[in-house]
Amino acid sequence: MLPNRENIMVKVEEIIYPDKKHPSHKTRISLDASSYDEICILCGATDVAGYGWGNLKYPCRGKDGES
């Protein structure tokens, strides 16, 4: 039995974008939000408090980090 397409895509994404902050982001710690801890000052991407790097694991699309 072959794995389904969704499971394969999840595995491929985990290989390409592991759950760590992408180096193109320039982040600061957020003291005013409860849903995230870090925010990129270039593109506004955030992590998800307690659940991983969220959109910070993808390349930055901000001013200096265009991909």
N, CA, C and O atoms as CSV, one atom per row, in Angstrom:
chain,resi,resn,atom,element,x,y,z
A,1,MET,N,N,0.840,-1.190,0.000
A,1,MET,CA,C,0.000,0.000,0.000
A,1,MET,C,C,0.887,1.256,0.000
A,1,MET,O,O,1.810,1.365,0.808
A,2,LEU,N,N,0.614,2.170,-0.877
A,2,LEU,CA,C,1.392,3.404,-0.999
A,2,LEU,C,C,0.880,4.467,-0.028
A,2,LEU,O,O,-0.314,4.509,0.269
A,3,PRO,N,N,1.780,5.330,0.473
A,3,PRO,CA,C,1.326,6.439,1.321
A,3,PRO,C,C,0.503,7.425,0.494
A,3,PRO,O,O,0.723,7.568,-0.709
A,4,ASN,N,N,-0.444,8.101,1.142
A,4,ASN,CA,C,-1.268,9.044,0.378
A,4,ASN,C,C,-0.506,10.336,0.082
A,4,ASN,O,O,0.495,10.650,0.725
A,5,ARG,N,N,-1.001,11.059,-0.890
A,5,ARG,CA,C,-0.348,12.273,-1.393
A,5,ARG,C,C,-0.128,13.301,-0.284
A,5,ARG,O,O,0.924,13.938,-0.236
A,6,GLU,N,N,-1.094,13.469,0.597
A,6,GLU,CA,C,-0.982,14.468,1.665
A,6,GLU,C,C,0.188,14.134,2.601
A,6,GLU,O,O,0.945,15.027,2.983
A,7,ASN,N,N,0.339,12.871,2.968
A,7,ASN,CA,C,1.454,12.482,3.841
A,7,ASN,C,C,2.796,12.705,3.157
A,7,ASN,O,O,3.758,13.125,3.801
A,8,ILE,N,N,2.868,12.434,1.879
A,8,ILE,CA,C,4.107,12.652,1.126
A,8,ILE,C,C,4.449,14.137,1.093
A,8,ILE,O,O,5.606,14.506,1.296
A,9,MET,N,N,3.457,14.997,0.839
A,9,MET,CA,C,3.697,16.443,0.768
A,9,MET,C,C,4.157,16.985,2.121
A,9,MET,O,O,5.024,17.858,2.171
A,10,VAL,N,N,3.593,16.483,3.209
A,10,VAL,CA,C,4.014,16.917,4.539
A,10,VAL,C,C,5.468,16.537,4.771
A,10,VAL,O,O,6.238,17.348,5.285
A,11,LYS,N,N,5.855,15.338,4.409
A,11,LYS,CA,C,7.237,14.897,4.586
A,11,LYS,C,C,8.196,15.740,3.744
A,11,LYS,O,O,9.269,16.108,4.221
A,12,VAL,N,N,7.826,16.051,2.503
A,12,VAL,CA,C,8.668,16.875,1.628
A,12,VAL,C,C,8.830,18.272,2.225
A,12,VAL,O,O,9.935,18.815,2.225
A,13,GLU,N,N,7.751,18.860,2.731
A,13,GLU,CA,C,7.835,20.194,3.325
A,13,GLU,C,C,8.724,20.179,4.567
A,13,GLU,O,O,9.478,21.124,4.796
A,14,GLU,N,N,8.642,19.118,5.371
A,14,GLU,CA,C,9.488,19.025,6.563
A,14,GLU,C,C,10.969,18.955,6.197
A,14,GLU,O,O,11.815,19.442,6.946
A,15,ILE,N,N,11.283,18.355,5.059
A,15,ILE,CA,C,12.667,18.277,4.607
A,15,ILE,C,C,13.136,19.635,4.079
A,15,ILE,O,O,14.237,20.084,4.400
A,16,ILE,N,N,12.304,20.281,3.274
A,16,ILE,CA,C,12.681,21.570,2.676
A,16,ILE,C,C,12.679,22.690,3.712
A,16,ILE,O,O,13.594,23.513,3.741
A,17,TYR,N,N,11.656,22.721,4.560
A,17,TYR,CA,C,11.517,23.765,5.578
A,17,TYR,C,C,11.391,23.128,6.959
A,17,TYR,O,O,10.283,23.001,7.480
A,18,PRO,N,N,12.516,22.724,7.560
A,18,PRO,CA,C,12.441,22.138,8.904
A,18,PRO,C,C,11.899,23.170,9.892
A,18,PRO,O,O,11.922,24.369,9.612
A,19,ASP,N,N,11.417,22.712,11.034
A,19,ASP,CA,C,10.815,23.622,12.008
A,19,ASP,C,C,11.888,24.384,12.783
A,19,ASP,O,O,12.155,24.117,13.955
A,20,LYS,N,N,12.494,25.345,12.076
A,20,LYS,CA,C,13.440,26.276,12.689
A,20,LYS,C,C,13.322,27.592,11.938
A,20,LYS,O,O,12.851,27.627,10.802
A,21,LYS,N,N,13.744,28.654,12.566
A,21,LYS,CA,C,13.636,29.981,11.960
A,21,LYS,C,C,14.547,30.070,10.746
A,21,LYS,O,O,15.727,29.727,10.824
A,22,HIS,N,N,13.999,30.533,9.614
A,22,HIS,CA,C,14.802,30.719,8.401
A,22,HIS,C,C,15.753,31.894,8.627
A,22,HIS,O,O,15.343,32.913,9.183
A,23,PRO,N,N,17.007,31.773,8.209
A,23,PRO,CA,C,18.000,32.822,8.487
A,23,PRO,C,C,17.744,34.165,7.798
A,23,PRO,O,O,18.393,35.152,8.143
A,24,SER,N,N,16.831,34.232,6.847
A,24,SER,CA,C,16.567,35.495,6.160
A,24,SER,C,C,15.725,36.458,7.002
A,24,SER,O,O,15.646,37.643,6.676
A,25,HIS,N,N,15.097,35.976,8.073
A,25,HIS,CA,C,14.269,36.838,8.925
A,25,HIS,C,C,15.110,37.632,9.915
A,25,HIS,O,O,16.108,37.141,10.444
A,26,LYS,N,N,14.692,38.852,10.150
A,26,LYS,CA,C,15.261,39.708,11.199
A,26,LYS,C,C,14.148,39.872,12.228
A,26,LYS,O,O,13.183,40.599,11.992
A,27,THR,N,N,14.282,39.194,13.373
A,27,THR,CA,C,13.171,39.166,14.317
A,27,THR,C,C,13.438,39.972,15.574
A,27,THR,O,O,14.572,40.308,15.914
A,28,ARG,N,N,12.333,40.262,16.244
A,28,ARG,CA,C,12.393,40.858,17.572
A,28,ARG,C,C,11.413,40.080,18.445
A,28,ARG,O,O,10.475,39.463,17.941
A,29,ILE,N,N,11.635,40.114,19.729
A,29,ILE,CA,C,10.740,39.464,20.676
A,29,ILE,C,C,9.526,40.364,20.865
A,29,ILE,O,O,9.665,41.575,21.038
A,30,SER,N,N,8.341,39.773,20.831
A,30,SER,CA,C,7.117,40.534,21.027
A,30,SER,C,C,6.679,40.442,22.477
A,30,SER,O,O,6.513,39.346,23.012
A,31,LEU,N,N,6.495,41.566,23.099
A,31,LEU,CA,C,6.041,41.601,24.480
A,31,LEU,C,C,4.545,41.873,24.578
A,31,LEU,O,O,3.964,41.770,25.658
A,32,ASP,N,N,3.922,42.219,23.457
A,32,ASP,CA,C,2.522,42.635,23.491
A,32,ASP,C,C,1.551,41.635,22.869
A,32,ASP,O,O,0.374,41.959,22.709
A,33,ALA,N,N,1.998,40.440,22.514
A,33,ALA,CA,C,1.110,39.460,21.886
A,33,ALA,C,C,1.174,38.141,22.639
A,33,ALA,O,O,2.231,37.745,23.130
A,34,SER,N,N,0.033,37.465,22.727
A,34,SER,CA,C,0.014,36.173,23.420
A,34,SER,C,C,0.037,35.006,22.440
A,34,SER,O,O,0.249,33.866,22.854
A,35,SER,N,N,-0.177,35.262,21.149
A,35,SER,CA,C,-0.233,34.166,20.179
A,35,SER,C,C,1.110,33.907,19.496
A,35,SER,O,O,1.247,32.922,18.771
A,36,TYR,N,N,2.095,34.766,19.714
A,36,TYR,CA,C,3.425,34.542,19.147
A,36,TYR,C,C,4.480,35.185,20.040
A,36,TYR,O,O,4.179,36.063,20.849
A,37,ASP,N,N,5.720,34.730,19.879
A,37,ASP,CA,C,6.826,35.248,20.682
A,37,ASP,C,C,7.790,36.103,19.873
A,37,ASP,O,O,8.366,37.060,20.391
A,38,GLU,N,N,7.965,35.756,18.594
A,38,GLU,CA,C,8.883,36.501,17.724
A,38,GLU,C,C,8.139,36.977,16.488
A,38,GLU,O,O,7.238,36.304,15.988
A,39,ILE,N,N,8.532,38.149,16.003
A,39,ILE,CA,C,7.957,38.720,14.784
A,39,ILE,C,C,9.094,39.251,13.920
A,39,ILE,O,O,10.039,39.852,14.431
A,40,CYS,N,N,9.003,39.029,12.607
A,40,CYS,CA,C,10.005,39.532,11.679
A,40,CYS,C,C,9.734,41.014,11.423
A,40,CYS,O,O,8.613,41.394,11.084
A,41,ILE,N,N,10.747,41.835,11.584
A,41,ILE,CA,C,10.568,43.269,11.376
A,41,ILE,C,C,10.551,43.645,9.897
A,41,ILE,O,O,10.224,44.782,9.557
A,42,LEU,N,N,10.900,42.706,9.010
A,42,LEU,CA,C,10.893,42.983,7.570
A,42,LEU,C,C,9.574,42.611,6.906
A,42,LEU,O,O,9.080,43.350,6.055
A,43,CYS,N,N,8.997,41.471,7.287
A,43,CYS,CA,C,7.794,40.996,6.579
A,43,CYS,C,C,6.581,40.796,7.481
A,43,CYS,O,O,5.470,40.621,6.979
A,44,GLY,N,N,6.767,40.817,8.808
A,44,GLY,CA,C,5.648,40.654,9.729
A,44,GLY,C,C,5.304,39.207,10.060
A,44,GLY,O,O,4.353,38.961,10.803
A,45,ALA,N,N,6.054,38.244,9.528
A,45,ALA,CA,C,5.789,36.832,9.835
A,45,ALA,C,C,6.039,36.577,11.317
A,45,ALA,O,O,6.892,37.219,11.929
A,46,THR,N,N,5.286,35.631,11.892
A,46,THR,CA,C,5.425,35.310,13.304
A,46,THR,C,C,5.565,33.815,13.525
A,46,THR,O,O,5.237,33.003,12.660
A,47,ASP,N,N,6.064,33.472,14.712
A,47,ASP,CA,C,6.026,32.083,15.132
A,47,ASP,C,C,4.653,31.839,15.770
A,47,ASP,O,O,3.817,32.741,15.812
A,48,VAL,N,N,4.427,30.626,16.261
A,48,VAL,CA,C,3.184,30.303,16.949
A,48,VAL,C,C,3.578,29.897,18.362
A,48,VAL,O,O,4.192,28.848,18.560
A,49,ALA,N,N,3.235,30.709,19.329
A,49,ALA,CA,C,3.671,30.491,20.712
A,49,ALA,C,C,3.407,29.066,21.165
A,49,ALA,O,O,2.265,28.608,21.193
A,50,GLY,N,N,4.477,28.378,21.518
A,50,GLY,CA,C,4.376,27.024,22.022
A,50,GLY,C,C,4.199,25.938,20.981
A,50,GLY,O,O,4.138,24.760,21.331
A,51,TYR,N,N,4.113,26.309,19.691
A,51,TYR,CA,C,3.838,25.310,18.652
A,51,TYR,C,C,4.827,25.334,17.493
A,51,TYR,O,O,4.557,24.709,16.467
A,52,GLY,N,N,5.932,26.009,17.605
A,52,GLY,CA,C,6.911,25.987,16.524
A,52,GLY,C,C,7.100,27.340,15.866
A,52,GLY,O,O,6.621,28.364,16.354
A,53,TRP,N,N,7.807,27.321,14.754
A,53,TRP,CA,C,8.225,28.556,14.100
A,53,TRP,C,C,7.193,29.167,13.166
A,53,TRP,O,O,7.435,30.257,12.646
A,54,GLY,N,N,6.074,28.535,12.928
A,54,GLY,CA,C,5.031,29.118,12.090
A,54,GLY,C,C,5.573,29.588,10.755
A,54,GLY,O,O,6.315,28.860,10.097
A,55,ASN,N,N,5.211,30.802,10.343
A,55,ASN,CA,C,5.657,31.337,9.048
A,55,ASN,C,C,7.114,31.788,9.048
A,55,ASN,O,O,7.658,32.115,7.994
A,56,LEU,N,N,7.745,31.809,10.209
A,56,LEU,CA,C,9.165,32.172,10.254
A,56,LEU,C,C,10.057,31.065,9.705
A,56,LEU,O,O,11.246,31.296,9.482
A,57,LYS,N,N,9.515,29.871,9.483
A,57,LYS,CA,C,10.344,28.800,8.927
A,57,LYS,C,C,10.485,28.921,7.409
A,57,LYS,O,O,11.339,28.263,6.815
A,58,TYR,N,N,9.660,29.750,6.780
A,58,TYR,CA,C,9.745,29.969,5.336
A,58,TYR,C,C,10.614,31.206,5.061
A,58,TYR,O,O,10.750,32.057,5.940
A,59,PRO,N,N,11.202,31.325,3.867
A,59,PRO,CA,C,12.042,32.506,3.565
A,59,PRO,C,C,11.276,33.812,3.717
A,59,PRO,O,O,10.082,33.886,3.425
A,60,CYS,N,N,11.973,34.830,4.175
A,60,CYS,CA,C,11.393,36.158,4.375
A,60,CYS,C,C,11.056,36.796,3.027
A,60,CYS,O,O,11.813,36.679,2.063
A,61,ARG,N,N,9.926,37.460,2.981
A,61,ARG,CA,C,9.518,38.177,1.778
A,61,ARG,C,C,9.537,39.685,2.002
A,61,ARG,O,O,8.887,40.441,1.280
A,62,GLY,N,N,10.277,40.102,2.995
A,62,GLY,CA,C,10.376,41.516,3.331
A,62,GLY,C,C,11.374,42.259,2.473
A,62,GLY,O,O,11.946,41.705,1.534
A,63,LYS,N,N,11.573,43.510,2.804
A,63,LYS,CA,C,12.413,44.436,2.033
A,63,LYS,C,C,13.805,43.882,1.710
A,63,LYS,O,O,14.223,43.909,0.552
A,64,ASP,N,N,14.513,43.390,2.703
A,64,ASP,CA,C,15.880,42.905,2.492
A,64,ASP,C,C,15.959,41.406,2.253
A,64,ASP,O,O,17.027,40.895,1.918
A,65,GLY,N,N,14.856,40.695,2.417
A,65,GLY,CA,C,14.902,39.243,2.306
A,65,GLY,C,C,14.044,38.698,1.195
A,65,GLY,O,O,13.540,37.581,1.307
A,66,GLU,N,N,13.858,39.450,0.121
A,66,GLU,CA,C,12.998,39.010,-0.964
A,66,GLU,C,C,13.474,37.691,-1.553
A,66,GLU,O,O,14.654,37.507,-1.853
A,67,SER,N,N,12.512,36.772,-1.710
A,67,SER,CA,C,12.836,35.455,-2.286
A,67,SER,C,C,11.950,35.172,-3.473
A,67,SER,O,O,12.067,34.115,-4.094
